[in-house]
Amino acid sequence: RSSNEDVTPPSGRVTQDGSGSIARLGVNSHWFAEALSDGFYSMPLPEALHYAEAVFVIHFWDQIRGGFLEGQLVASKFSDLAFNASVDQATMLVQRACNAVWKAQPIKPDGIPGAWTIARVNAIIVEDEEALYGALLAQGEHFYEVLRLAHPEKFSQALEEEWLSRLKIGRA
């Protein structure tokens, strides 16, 4: 677990990352500059939890159309990948995982969580959610490895190991 991540139950402590940004409850000031002006990093924990949840729902859960997903295991990992890698990257990983599990009528990995992608994810979840989850983990592992190898000046082996550890969290 990264030193910039909180624990369960969340402490709400504020940490600083290597770039000088601050983070609390997964909300990093580099990506969410409005959190600074909103006073997020100094607000009481109950308010901060509501704020962080709103950030997650608006910027990640709603963007991946999480409320339309039929299986919690895949929905949770999809949303975590969106939070960690971006909505479009996470969607491409899910689309590739779908193609790995269900080879007939492949989905174009375009990064758009549209109706066709959500329908395919749900159809596979009904058939075998564990298979889709496993394929999604494999896609995530490959993505992080390629990312680190493509940008070794930015991403260390230790960081890749943290990503992979996070990827494996949440298995039911």
N, CA, C and O atoms as a DFTB+ gen file, in Angstrom:
688 C
 N C O
     1  1       0.849      -1.175       0.000
     2  2       0.000       0.000       0.000
     3  2       0.893       1.235       0.000
     4  3       1.878       1.310       0.734
     5  1       0.531       2.191      -0.831
     6  2       1.320       3.414      -0.969
     7  2       1.231       4.261       0.289
     8  3       0.220       4.251       0.990
     9  1       2.296       4.990       0.563
    10  2       2.284       5.874       1.733
    11  2       1.314       7.026       1.545
    12  3       0.987       7.719       2.509
    13  1       0.843       7.247       0.314
    14  2      -0.112       8.319       0.050
    15  2      -1.555       7.846       0.151
    16  3      -2.481       8.643       0.005
    17  1      -1.754       6.549       0.402
    18  2      -3.104       6.037       0.534
    19  2      -3.489       5.983       2.001
    20  3      -2.637       5.852       2.880
    21  1      -4.770       6.084       2.247
    22  2      -5.271       6.040       3.605
    23  2      -5.524       4.598       4.003
    24  3      -5.366       3.690       3.187
    25  1      -5.909       4.386       5.228
    26  2      -6.176       3.057       5.769
    27  2      -7.677       2.891       5.971
    28  3      -8.443       3.843       5.827
    29  1      -8.082       1.683       6.304
    30  2      -9.486       1.417       6.597
    31  2      -9.601       1.124       8.076
    32  3      -8.907       0.221       8.543
    33  1     -10.418       1.812       8.850
    34  2     -11.196       2.973       8.433
    35  2     -10.284       4.170       8.150
    36  3      -9.197       4.276       8.718
    37  1     -10.734       5.070       7.268
    38  2      -9.882       6.181       6.858
    39  2      -9.575       7.149       7.996
    40  3     -10.445       7.509       8.789
    41  1      -8.321       7.551       8.048
    42  2      -7.912       8.516       9.073
    43  2      -8.167       9.943       8.613
    44  3      -8.363      10.846       9.426
    45  1      -8.162      10.133       7.288
    46  2      -8.342      11.475       6.758
    47  2      -7.084      12.316       6.808
    48  3      -7.128      13.523       6.572
    49  1      -5.953      11.680       7.117
    50  2      -4.713      12.456       7.212
    51  2      -4.324      12.991       5.840
    52  3      -4.627      12.387       4.811
    53  1      -3.655      14.122       5.845
    54  2      -3.183      14.767       4.627
    55  2      -1.731      14.362       4.426
    56  3      -0.923      14.445       5.351
    57  1      -1.402      13.921       3.210
    58  2      -0.040      13.530       2.874
    59  2       0.443      14.369       1.702
    60  3      -0.353      14.992       1.000
    61  1       1.742      14.378       1.500
    62  2       2.326      15.083       0.367
    63  2       3.009      14.061      -0.529
    64  3       3.720      13.177      -0.050
    65  1       2.786      14.192      -1.843
    66  2       3.449      13.254      -2.745
    67  2       4.756      13.860      -3.247
    68  3       5.112      14.982      -2.887
    69  1       5.455      13.112      -4.074
    70  2       6.765      13.536      -4.544
    71  2       6.759      14.784      -5.405
    72  3       7.794      15.431      -5.561
    73  1       5.615      15.133      -5.966
    74  2       5.527      16.305      -6.842
    75  2       5.181      17.580      -6.084
    76  3       5.130      18.662      -6.668
    77  1       4.943      17.450      -4.780
    78  2       4.568      18.613      -3.984
    79  2       3.068      18.788      -3.817
    80  3       2.621      19.683      -3.100
    81  1       2.290      17.937      -4.474
    82  2       0.839      17.977      -4.313
    83  2       0.470      17.343      -2.981
    84  3       1.238      16.565      -2.414
    85  1      -0.712      17.684      -2.490
    86  2      -1.185      17.050      -1.266
    87  2      -2.371      16.156      -1.591
    88  3      -3.083      16.366      -2.574
    89  1      -2.564      15.160      -0.750
    90  2      -3.639      14.200      -0.971
    91  2      -4.313      13.885       0.354
    92  3      -3.693      13.896       1.417
    93  1      -5.592      13.606       0.249
    94  2      -6.382      13.181       1.404
    95  2      -7.524      12.336       0.883
    96  3      -8.253      12.754      -0.016
    97  1      -7.681      11.159       1.438
    98  2      -8.788      10.271       1.071
    99  2      -8.841      10.030      -0.439
   100  3      -9.919       9.884      -1.017
   101  1      -7.664       9.990      -1.068
   102  2      -7.589       9.734      -2.505
   103  2      -7.770      10.946      -3.394
   104  3      -7.674      10.831      -4.616
   105  1      -8.029      12.100      -2.815
   106  2      -8.217      13.325      -3.597
   107  2      -6.898      14.086      -3.598
   108  3      -6.470      14.603      -2.566
   109  1      -6.255      14.152      -4.765
   110  2      -4.949      14.777      -4.914
   111  2      -5.107      16.186      -5.480
   112  3      -5.833      16.398      -6.451
   113  1      -4.422      17.140      -4.865
   114  2      -4.554      18.543      -5.282
   115  2      -4.026      18.789      -6.691
   116  3      -4.389      19.783      -7.319
   117  1      -3.182      17.908      -7.192
   118  2      -2.697      18.061      -8.572
   119  2      -3.846      17.873      -9.561
   120  3      -3.977      18.636     -10.518
   121  1      -4.670      16.864      -9.331
   122  2      -5.768      16.541     -10.245
   123  2      -7.064      17.257      -9.880
   124  3      -7.921      17.469     -10.739
   125  1      -7.209      17.628      -8.617
   126  2      -8.432      18.267      -8.144
   127  2      -8.081      19.566      -7.417
   128  3      -8.243      19.681      -6.202
   129  1      -7.597      20.536      -8.187
   130  2      -7.147      21.807      -7.613
   131  2      -8.267      22.514      -6.851
   132  3      -7.999      23.242      -5.895
   133  1      -9.513      22.306      -7.263
   134  2     -10.638      22.959      -6.588
   135  2     -10.775      22.507      -5.136
   136  3     -11.378      23.202      -4.318
   137  1     -10.216      21.346      -4.824
   138  2     -10.270      20.862      -3.439
   139  2      -9.528      21.815      -2.503
   140  3      -9.898      21.948      -1.337
   141  1      -8.492      22.472      -3.002
   142  2      -7.761      23.455      -2.188
   143  2      -8.663      24.630      -1.834
   144  3      -8.794      24.992      -0.665
   145  1      -9.281      25.220      -2.847
   146  2     -10.132      26.390      -2.592
   147  2     -11.407      26.013      -1.835
   148  3     -12.002      26.856      -1.164
   149  1     -11.824      24.760      -1.940
   150  2     -13.006      24.300      -1.202
   151  2     -12.688      24.005       0.270
   152  3     -13.596      23.753       1.062
   153  1     -11.412      24.036       0.630
   154  2     -11.027      23.770       2.009
   155  2     -11.034      22.298       2.390
   156  3     -11.043      21.955       3.572
   157  1     -11.030      21.431       1.385
   158  2     -11.120      19.994       1.622
   159  2     -10.031      19.475       2.559
   160  3     -10.306      18.630       3.411
   161  1      -8.819      19.961       2.417
   162  2      -7.693      19.397       3.162
   163  2      -7.676      19.794       4.638
   164  3      -6.883      19.270       5.420
   165  1      -8.546      20.712       5.009
   166  2      -8.613      21.107       6.418
   167  2      -9.999      20.885       7.031
   168  3     -10.192      21.141       8.220
   169  1     -10.952      20.419       6.246
   170  2     -12.304      20.239       6.797
   171  2     -12.361      19.020       7.720
   172  3     -11.544      18.108       7.590
   173  1     -13.309      18.999       8.639
   174  2     -13.469      17.846       9.542
   175  2     -13.678      16.552       8.741
   176  3     -14.212      16.577       7.632
   177  1     -13.258      15.445       9.308
   178  2     -13.305      14.161       8.623
   179  2     -14.686      13.806       8.065
   180  3     -14.760      13.379       6.913
   181  1     -15.789      13.958       8.819
   182  2     -17.091      13.588       8.234
   183  2     -17.401      14.368       6.952
   184  3     -17.890      13.798       5.976
   185  1     -17.115      15.672       6.963
   186  2     -17.331      16.483       5.747
   187  2     -16.389      16.043       4.643
   188  3     -16.791      15.958       3.483
   189  1     -15.135      15.760       4.989
   190  2     -14.141      15.350       3.998
   191  2     -14.536      14.027       3.349
   192  3     -14.324      13.841       2.151
   193  1     -15.101      13.117       4.119
   194  2     -15.554      11.841       3.559
   195  2     -16.663      12.064       2.530
   196  3     -16.659      11.438       1.470
   197  1     -17.593      12.934       2.830
   198  2     -18.674      13.248       1.879
   199  2     -18.106      13.908       0.625
   200  3     -18.522      13.592      -0.490
   201  1     -17.169      14.810       0.806
   202  2     -16.542      15.508      -0.308
   203  2     -15.812      14.503      -1.208
   204  3     -15.989      14.511      -2.426
   205  1     -14.990      13.637      -0.597
   206  2     -14.228      12.649      -1.364
   207  2     -15.164      11.689      -2.101
   208  3     -14.897      11.309      -3.241
   209  1     -16.254      11.301      -1.452
   210  2     -17.223      10.423      -2.102
   211  2     -17.844      11.111      -3.315
   212  3     -18.027      10.485      -4.359
   213  1     -18.164      12.383      -3.182
   214  2     -18.735      13.130      -4.311
   215  2     -17.742      13.216      -5.468
   216  3     -18.121      13.059      -6.628
   217  1     -16.476      13.464      -5.149
   218  2     -15.442      13.499      -6.194
   219  2     -15.404      12.163      -6.921
   220  3     -15.404      12.116      -8.151
   221  1     -15.370      11.076      -6.152
   222  2     -15.308       9.746      -6.741
   223  2     -16.532       9.470      -7.618
   224  3     -16.390       9.001      -8.748
   225  1     -17.716       9.754      -7.113
   226  2     -18.943       9.465      -7.870
   227  2     -18.996      10.291      -9.147
   228  3     -19.251       9.745     -10.221
   229  1     -18.763      11.580      -9.053
   230  2     -18.878      12.463     -10.218
   231  2     -17.797      12.186     -11.261
   232  3     -18.089      12.095     -12.453
   233  1     -16.562      12.053     -10.813
   234  2     -15.447      11.953     -11.759
   235  2     -15.110      10.538     -12.200
   236  3     -14.415      10.358     -13.200
   237  1     -15.589       9.528     -11.475
   238  2     -15.204       8.163     -11.814
   239  2     -16.398       7.227     -11.951
   240  3     -16.635       6.687     -13.032
   241  1     -17.152       7.026     -10.878
   242  2     -18.259       6.062     -10.897
   243  2     -19.288       6.405     -11.975
   244  3     -19.658       5.543     -12.773
   245  1     -19.743       7.634     -12.005
   246  2     -20.723       8.021     -13.023
   247  2     -20.127       7.968     -14.426
   248  3     -20.823       7.627     -15.383
   249  1     -18.847       8.301     -14.553
   250  2     -18.203       8.309     -15.867
   251  2     -18.076       6.901     -16.460
   252  3     -18.160       6.735     -17.677
   253  1     -17.875       5.899     -15.618
   254  2     -17.803       4.518     -16.126
   255  2     -19.189       3.878     -16.177
   256  3     -19.330       2.719     -16.566
   257  1     -20.204       4.634     -15.784
   258  2     -21.588       4.154     -15.753
   259  2     -21.720       2.985     -14.780
   260  3     -22.391       1.990     -15.051
   261  1     -21.053       3.145     -13.636
   262  2     -21.005       2.091     -12.632
   263  2     -22.351       1.621     -12.132
   264  3     -22.513       0.448     -11.794
   265  1     -23.317       2.514     -12.080
   266  2     -24.652       2.147     -11.615
   267  2     -25.373       1.186     -12.537
   268  3     -26.383       0.597     -12.152
   269  1     -24.868       1.018     -13.753
   270  2     -25.487       0.113     -14.719
   271  2     -24.799      -1.253     -14.777
   272  3     -25.251      -2.148     -15.491
   273  1     -23.723      -1.408     -14.038
   274  2     -22.996      -2.673     -14.051
   275  2     -23.664      -3.684     -13.127
   276  3     -24.075      -3.345     -12.017
   277  1     -23.770      -4.914     -13.585
   278  2     -24.523      -5.957     -12.881
   279  2     -23.739      -6.691     -11.794
   280  3     -24.340      -7.353     -10.947
   281  1     -22.418      -6.587     -11.803
   282  2     -21.618      -7.343     -10.849
   283  2     -20.695      -6.448     -10.043
   284  3     -19.945      -5.648     -10.602
   285  1     -20.757      -6.588      -8.730
   286  2     -19.973      -5.715      -7.852
   287  2     -18.471      -5.941      -7.981
   288  3     -17.694      -4.990      -7.900
   289  1     -18.057      -7.179      -8.179
   290  2     -16.631      -7.493      -8.281
   291  2     -15.992      -6.730      -9.441
   292  3     -14.972      -6.064      -9.257
   293  1     -16.574      -6.820     -10.614
   294  2     -16.053      -6.119     -11.795
   295  2     -16.273      -4.618     -11.669
   296  3     -15.394      -3.836     -12.031
   297  1     -17.421      -4.206     -11.168
   298  2     -17.697      -2.770     -11.022
   299  2     -16.681      -2.106     -10.093
   300  3     -16.197      -1.012     -10.383
   301  1     -16.362      -2.758      -8.991
   302  2     -15.397      -2.195      -8.042
   303  2     -14.010      -2.078      -8.657
   304  3     -13.333      -1.066      -8.476
   305  1     -13.579      -3.117      -9.390
   306  2     -12.242      -3.076      -9.997
   307  2     -12.209      -2.075     -11.148
   308  3     -11.209      -1.376     -11.313
   309  1     -13.249      -1.986     -11.933
   310  2     -13.347      -1.013     -13.021
   311  2     -13.227       0.400     -12.447
   312  3     -12.469       1.218     -12.968
   313  1     -13.962       0.687     -11.386
   314  2     -13.926       2.030     -10.808
   315  2     -12.566       2.334     -10.182
   316  3     -12.086       3.464     -10.269
   317  1     -11.945       1.343      -9.554
   318  2     -10.624       1.558      -8.972
   319  2      -9.588       1.835     -10.065
   320  3      -8.738       2.712      -9.908
   321  1      -9.658       1.093     -11.161
   322  2      -8.755       1.353     -12.281
   323  2      -8.998       2.737     -12.874
   324  3      -8.050       3.421     -13.258
   325  1     -10.251       3.150     -12.951
   326  2     -10.555       4.496     -13.458
   327  2      -9.940       5.546     -12.548
   328  3      -9.384       6.538     -13.019
   329  1     -10.040       5.327     -11.260
   330  2      -9.494       6.269     -10.284
   331  2      -7.974       6.323     -10.374
   332  3      -7.383       7.395     -10.246
   333  1      -7.345       5.186     -10.589
   334  2      -5.886       5.110     -10.590
   335  2      -5.271       5.404     -11.954
   336  3      -4.200       6.008     -12.021
   337  1      -5.918       4.994     -13.041
   338  2      -5.312       5.088     -14.370
   339  2      -6.014       6.072     -15.298
   340  3      -5.379       6.569     -16.228
   341  1      -7.263       6.369     -15.096
   342  2      -8.138       7.275     -15.855
   343  2      -9.331       6.483     -16.368
   344  3      -9.268       5.265     -16.531
   345  1     -10.402       7.193     -16.614
   346  2     -11.631       6.549     -17.095
   347  2     -11.394       5.905     -18.455
   348  3     -11.803       4.765     -18.673
   349  1     -10.745       6.611     -19.367
   350  2     -10.568       6.043     -20.708
   351  2      -9.631       4.835     -20.691
   352  3      -9.901       3.849     -21.376
   353  1      -8.543       4.887     -19.932
   354  2      -7.647       3.727     -19.848
   355  2      -8.354       2.538     -19.197
   356  3      -8.244       1.410     -19.679
   357  1      -9.074       2.784     -18.113
   358  2      -9.785       1.706     -17.436
   359  2     -10.821       1.077     -18.359
   360  3     -10.998      -0.141     -18.370
   361  1     -11.502       1.914     -19.130
   362  2     -12.509       1.396     -20.055
   363  2     -11.863       0.530     -21.129
   364  3     -12.399      -0.518     -21.487
   365  1     -10.709       0.964     -21.645
   366  2     -10.011       0.132     -22.630
   367  2      -9.571      -1.195     -22.024
   368  3      -9.621      -2.228     -22.692
   369  1      -9.142      -1.175     -20.767
   370  2      -8.763      -2.418     -20.097
   371  2      -9.967      -3.348     -19.967
   372  3      -9.853      -4.554     -20.190
   373  1     -11.113      -2.790     -19.607
   374  2     -12.342      -3.587     -19.493
   375  2     -12.744      -4.125     -20.861
   376  3     -13.130      -5.288     -20.982
   377  1     -12.656      -3.292     -21.885
   378  2     -13.018      -3.744     -23.231
   379  2     -12.101      -4.877     -23.694
   380  3     -12.567      -5.858     -24.274
   381  1     -10.804      -4.743     -23.437
   382  2      -9.866      -5.816     -23.802
   383  2     -10.129      -7.081     -22.986
   384  3     -10.016      -8.192     -23.505
   385  1     -10.475      -6.915     -21.721
   386  2     -10.807      -8.078     -20.888
   387  2     -12.047      -8.779     -21.435
   388  3     -12.097     -10.008     -21.472
   389  1     -13.034      -8.017     -21.853
   390  2     -14.234      -8.608     -22.465
   391  2     -13.853      -9.417     -23.701
   392  3     -14.339     -10.530     -23.903
   393  1     -12.978      -8.842     -24.524
   394  2     -12.563      -9.533     -25.747
   395  2     -11.781     -10.810     -25.443
   396  3     -11.858     -11.780     -26.197
   397  1     -11.033     -10.811     -24.347
   398  2     -10.270     -12.001     -23.964
   399  2     -11.190     -13.128     -23.501
   400  3     -10.901     -14.304     -23.722
   401  1     -12.305     -12.761     -22.856
   402  2     -13.233     -13.759     -22.318
   403  2     -14.248     -14.196     -23.364
   404  3     -14.579     -15.378     -23.463
   405  1     -14.736     -13.248     -24.136
   406  2     -15.798     -13.522     -25.111
   407  2     -15.278     -13.093     -26.471
   408  3     -15.381     -11.925     -26.843
   409  1     -14.727     -14.031     -27.201
   410  2     -14.029     -13.727     -28.448
   411  2     -14.975     -13.408     -29.602
   412  3     -14.573     -12.725     -30.544
   413  1     -16.216     -13.881     -29.555
   414  2     -17.182     -13.582     -30.606
   415  2     -17.567     -12.100     -30.527
   416  3     -17.772     -11.570     -29.435
   417  1     -17.663     -11.456     -31.643
   418  2     -18.059     -10.046     -31.726
   419  2     -17.243      -9.160     -30.784
   420  3     -17.793      -8.595     -29.839
   421  1     -15.943      -9.035     -31.030
   422  2     -15.114      -8.216     -30.135
   423  2     -15.542      -6.751     -30.120
   424  3     -16.093      -6.233     -31.091
   425  1     -15.279      -6.114     -29.015
   426  2     -15.556      -4.681     -28.845
   427  2     -14.291      -3.923     -29.230
   428  3     -13.183      -4.343     -28.895
   429  1     -14.451      -2.834     -29.916
   430  2     -13.302      -1.984     -30.215
   431  2     -12.862      -1.313     -28.909
   432  3     -13.672      -0.642     -28.270
   433  1     -11.601      -1.477     -28.499
   434  2     -11.135      -0.820     -27.267
   435  2     -10.893       0.672     -27.500
   436  3      -9.768       1.110     -27.742
   437  1     -11.985       1.435     -27.419
   438  2     -11.925       2.872     -27.722
   439  2     -11.931       3.754     -26.477
   440  3     -11.811       4.975     -26.581
   441  1     -12.070       3.139     -25.291
   442  2     -12.059       3.925     -24.065
   443  2     -13.366       4.614     -23.741
   444  3     -13.426       5.422     -22.815
   445  1     -14.403       4.311     -24.478
   446  2     -15.717       4.936     -24.246
   447  2     -16.633       3.912     -23.572
   448  3     -16.939       2.876     -24.163
   449  1     -17.072       4.191     -22.346
   450  2     -17.961       3.241     -21.657
   451  2     -19.414       3.424     -22.103
   452  3     -20.284       3.776     -21.307
   453  1     -19.649       3.180     -23.377
   454  2     -20.980       3.365     -23.944
   455  2     -21.893       2.177     -23.712
   456  3     -21.544       1.222     -23.018
   457  1     -23.059       2.260     -24.306
   458  2     -24.090       1.238     -24.101
   459  2     -23.619      -0.149     -24.532
   460  3     -23.895      -1.132     -23.844
   461  1     -22.911      -0.246     -25.663
   462  2     -22.461      -1.546     -26.147
   463  2     -21.460      -2.164     -25.166
   464  3     -21.540      -3.354     -24.860
   465  1     -20.524      -1.357     -24.678
   466  2     -19.543      -1.863     -23.712
   467  2     -20.235      -2.332     -22.440
   468  3     -19.953      -3.425     -21.948
   469  1     -21.135      -1.521     -21.907
   470  2     -21.826      -1.890     -20.661
   471  2     -22.661      -3.157     -20.877
   472  3     -22.697      -4.030     -20.010
   473  1     -23.327      -3.261     -22.020
   474  2     -24.127      -4.461     -22.305
   475  2     -23.240      -5.699     -22.374
   476  3     -23.604      -6.756     -21.859
   477  1     -22.074      -5.569     -23.012
   478  2     -21.160      -6.711     -23.124
   479  2     -20.623      -7.103     -21.748
   480  3     -20.578      -8.285     -21.410
   481  1     -20.221      -6.117     -20.963
   482  2     -19.728      -6.399     -19.609
   483  2     -20.808      -7.143     -18.828
   484  3     -20.525      -8.159     -18.195
   485  1     -22.025      -6.650     -18.869
   486  2     -23.113      -7.284     -18.118
   487  2     -23.418      -8.697     -18.620
   488  3     -23.709      -9.588     -17.822
   489  1     -23.354      -8.903     -19.922
   490  2     -23.604     -10.245     -20.463
   491  2     -22.536     -11.221     -19.970
   492  3     -22.844     -12.364     -19.631
   493  1     -21.294     -10.773     -19.931
   494  2     -20.223     -11.652     -19.451
   495  2     -20.340     -11.868     -17.949
   496  3     -20.092     -12.971     -17.462
   497  1     -20.714     -10.831     -17.213
   498  2     -20.897     -10.979     -15.765
   499  2     -21.928     -12.068     -15.467
   500  3     -21.729     -12.887     -14.569
   501  1     -23.015     -12.075     -16.212
   502  2     -24.056     -13.091     -16.008
   503  2     -23.504     -14.483     -16.283
   504  3     -23.836     -15.432     -15.573
   505  1     -22.670     -14.613     -17.302
   506  2     -22.094     -15.915     -17.662
   507  2     -20.990     -16.347     -16.700
   508  3     -20.981     -17.484     -16.228
   509  1     -20.043     -15.420     -16.405
   510  2     -18.885     -15.809     -15.601
   511  2     -18.127     -14.555     -15.149
   512  3     -17.135     -14.162     -15.763
   513  1     -18.608     -13.937     -14.071
   514  2     -17.975     -12.716     -13.580
   515  2     -16.522     -12.952     -13.165
   516  3     -15.671     -12.087     -13.371
   517  1     -16.235     -14.116     -12.582
   518  2     -14.864     -14.421     -12.162
   519  2     -13.899     -14.416     -13.348
   520  3     -12.772     -13.934     -13.230
   521  1     -14.337     -14.947     -14.482
   522  2     -13.482     -14.973     -15.678
   523  2     -13.194     -13.548     -16.154
   524  3     -12.061     -13.225     -16.513
   525  1     -14.213     -12.706     -16.155
   526  2     -14.013     -11.320     -16.576
   527  2     -13.112     -10.587     -15.589
   528  3     -12.245      -9.811     -15.991
   529  1     -13.316     -10.831     -14.312
   530  2     -12.477     -10.209     -13.284
   531  2     -11.018     -10.624     -13.467
   532  3     -10.122      -9.782     -13.417
   533  1     -10.782     -11.902     -13.675
   534  2      -9.428     -12.391     -13.903
   535  2      -8.796     -11.779     -15.142
   536  3      -7.620     -11.418     -15.126
   537  1      -9.562     -11.662     -16.204
   538  2      -9.057     -11.044     -17.434
   539  2      -8.767      -9.565     -17.207
   540  3      -7.810      -9.026     -17.764
   541  1      -9.582      -8.911     -16.398
   542  2      -9.359      -7.491     -16.090
   543  2      -8.083      -7.310     -15.276
   544  3      -7.324      -6.371     -15.513
   545  1      -7.843      -8.202     -14.321
   546  2      -6.590      -8.141     -13.563
   547  2      -5.390      -8.332     -14.492
   548  3      -4.390      -7.626     -14.368
   549  1      -5.487      -9.275     -15.413
   550  2      -4.391      -9.524     -16.357
   551  2      -4.153      -8.301     -17.237
   552  3      -3.006      -7.937     -17.495
   553  1      -5.216      -7.673     -17.692
   554  2      -5.072      -6.456     -18.501
   555  2      -4.432      -5.338     -17.687
   556  3      -3.583      -4.604     -18.192
   557  1      -4.838      -5.211     -16.426
   558  2      -4.268      -4.189     -15.560
   559  2      -2.780      -4.418     -15.321
   560  3      -1.989      -3.476     -15.367
   561  1      -2.403      -5.656     -15.069
   562  2      -0.987      -5.983     -14.871
   563  2      -0.169      -5.611     -16.101
   564  3       0.897      -5.006     -15.986
   565  1      -0.673      -5.973     -17.277
   566  2       0.023      -5.656     -18.521
   567  2       0.142      -4.142     -18.717
   568  3       1.204      -3.642     -19.090
   569  1      -0.935      -3.427     -18.468
   570  2      -0.938      -1.967     -18.607
   571  2       0.136      -1.328     -17.724
   572  3       0.907      -0.490     -18.191
   573  1       0.185      -1.719     -16.460
   574  2       1.161      -1.114     -15.545
   575  2       2.594      -1.465     -15.931
   576  3       3.491      -0.630     -15.819
   577  1       2.810      -2.694     -16.383
   578  2       4.157      -3.082     -16.800
   579  2       4.597      -2.271     -18.021
   580  3       5.716      -1.759     -18.051
   581  1       3.742      -2.154     -19.006
   582  2       4.071      -1.390     -20.216
   583  2       4.284       0.083     -19.879
   584  3       5.195       0.717     -20.412
   585  1       3.460       0.620     -19.011
   586  2       3.596       2.020     -18.614
   587  2       4.949       2.275     -17.958
   588  3       5.628       3.247     -18.288
   589  1       5.337       1.412     -17.036
   590  2       6.626       1.588     -16.368
   591  2       7.784       1.433     -17.343
   592  3       8.732       2.216     -17.302
   593  1       7.722       0.436     -18.219
   594  2       8.807       0.214     -19.173
   595  2       8.908       1.356     -20.187
   596  3      10.004       1.696     -20.631
   597  1       7.776       1.944     -20.549
   598  2       7.778       3.056     -21.504
   599  2       8.292       4.349     -20.879
   600  3       8.812       5.214     -21.584
   601  1       8.150       4.485     -19.571
   602  2       8.534       5.724     -18.879
   603  2       9.318       5.420     -17.597
   604  3       8.872       5.773     -16.505
   605  1      10.486       4.764     -17.721
   606  2      11.229       4.406     -16.508
   607  2      11.714       5.624     -15.721
   608  3      11.986       5.524     -14.524
   609  1      11.821       6.760     -16.385
   610  2      12.248       7.974     -15.688
   611  2      11.156       8.506     -14.764
   612  3      11.447       9.245     -13.824
   613  1       9.912       8.139     -15.023
   614  2       8.791       8.613     -14.212
   615  2       8.260       7.552     -13.250
   616  3       7.773       7.876     -12.167
   617  1       8.358       6.281     -13.653
   618  2       7.717       5.211     -12.891
   619  2       8.742       4.139     -12.528
   620  3       9.302       3.485     -13.408
   621  1       8.978       3.965     -11.256
   622  2       9.958       2.997     -10.769
   623  2       9.353       1.600     -10.657
   624  3       8.136       1.425     -10.718
   625  1      10.225       0.620     -10.492
   626  2       9.786      -0.751     -10.235
   627  2       8.972      -0.808      -8.944
   628  3       7.977      -1.526      -8.862
   629  1       9.403      -0.044      -7.937
   630  2       8.682      -0.013      -6.658
   631  2       7.267       0.524      -6.847
   632  3       6.325       0.013      -6.240
   633  1       7.110       1.552      -7.684
   634  2       5.779       2.101      -7.939
   635  2       4.916       1.083      -8.679
   636  3       3.733       0.930      -8.375
   637  1       5.507       0.387      -9.648
   638  2       4.754      -0.650     -10.350
   639  2       4.283      -1.720      -9.366
   640  3       3.156      -2.205      -9.467
   641  1       5.137      -2.084      -8.423
   642  2       4.755      -3.077      -7.421
   643  2       3.601      -2.571      -6.558
   644  3       2.727      -3.353      -6.184
   645  1       3.584      -1.267      -6.234
   646  2       2.460      -0.691      -5.489
   647  2       1.190      -0.757      -6.328
   648  3       0.121      -1.093      -5.818
   649  1       1.305      -0.435      -7.620
   650  2       0.140      -0.512      -8.512
   651  2      -0.402      -1.931      -8.556
   652  3      -1.611      -2.145      -8.465
   653  1       0.504      -2.904      -8.696
   654  2       0.076      -4.300      -8.782
   655  2      -0.537      -4.777      -7.473
   656  3      -1.489      -5.558      -7.477
   657  1      -0.001      -4.315      -6.366
   658  2      -0.582      -4.659      -5.068
   659  2      -1.999      -4.092      -4.954
   660  3      -2.917      -4.780      -4.508
   661  1      -2.164      -2.841      -5.360
   662  2      -3.490      -2.209      -5.333
   663  2      -4.446      -2.942      -6.256
   664  3      -5.620      -3.116      -5.928
   665  1      -3.951      -3.374      -7.412
   666  2      -4.773      -4.079      -8.392
   667  2      -5.386      -5.339      -7.791
   668  3      -6.513      -5.705      -8.125
   669  1      -4.654      -5.993      -6.917
   670  2      -5.100      -7.276      -6.353
   671  2      -5.991      -7.101      -5.122
   672  3      -6.511      -8.085      -4.596
   673  1      -6.171      -5.881      -4.664
   674  2      -7.058      -5.626      -3.518
   675  2      -8.506      -5.729      -3.972
   676  3      -8.859      -5.254      -5.052
   677  1      -9.343      -6.348      -3.150
   678  2     -10.774      -6.324      -3.416
   679  2     -11.374      -7.592      -3.943
   680  3     -12.565      -7.618      -4.254
   681  1     -10.610      -8.635      -4.057
   682  2     -11.173      -9.888      -4.555
   683  2     -12.148     -10.429      -3.517
   684  3     -11.824     -10.523      -2.333
   685  1     -13.327     -10.777      -3.967
   686  2     -14.363     -11.264      -3.071
   687  2     -14.083     -12.672      -2.600
   688  3     -14.866     -13.234      -1.834
